[in-house]
């Protein structure tokens, strides 16, 4: 089951992750929240990260912390 976050407005978001190819040729893991479950969903928050909410838009964001 994908990690679910409910913001202050009551909207549900699901955590996803994928490998992104950078212009330098390196691979980097990225994390994002989506309103529906897609491929690449994650069951838990990665170690060393916390979820914060954008106060203006209500979108959840993963930050190192």
C-alpha positions in Angstrom: 0.0 0.0 0.0 1.4 3.4 -1.0 2.3 6.0 1.7 -0.6 8.4 2.0 -0.5 12.0 3.2 -3.7 14.1 3.9 -3.1 17.8 3.8 -4.9 20.5 5.8 -7.6 20.8 3.1 -8.4 17.1 3.4 -6.9 16.1 0.1 -5.1 12.8 -0.1 -1.7 12.4 -1.8 0.4 9.3 -2.5 4.2 9.2 -2.4 6.1 8.0 -5.6 9.7 7.7 -6.6 11.6 7.1 -9.8 15.1 7.3 -11.2 15.8 10.4 -13.3 18.6 10.7 -15.9 20.5 13.9 -15.5 22.2 15.7 -18.3 25.6 14.7 -16.9 24.6 11.1 -17.4 24.1 10.3 -13.7 21.0 8.7 -12.3 19.2 10.4 -9.4 16.4 9.2 -7.2 13.5 11.7 -7.2 10.4 11.6 -5.0 7.0 13.3 -5.6 3.4 13.2 -4.4 0.4 12.5 -6.7 -3.3 12.6 -6.2 -3.7 9.0 -7.5 -1.6 5.9 -7.2 0.6 5.3 -10.2 3.6 3.0 -10.9 6.5 3.7 -8.7 4.5 4.2 -5.5 6.4 3.9 -2.2 5.2 2.2 1.0 7.1 4.5 3.4 9.1 7.7 3.6 12.8 7.2 2.8 15.2 7.4 5.7 16.4 11.0 6.5 13.3 12.7 4.9 10.3 14.4 6.4 7.0 15.6 4.9 6.2 19.3 4.9 3.2 21.0 3.4 3.4 24.2 1.3 1.3 26.6 3.3 -0.1 28.4 0.2 -1.0 25.5 -2.1 -1.3 22.6 0.4 1.0 20.4 -1.7 3.1 18.0 0.4 6.9 18.0 -0.2 9.7 15.7 1.0 12.6 17.5 2.6 15.8 16.1 4.1 15.7 16.5 7.8 
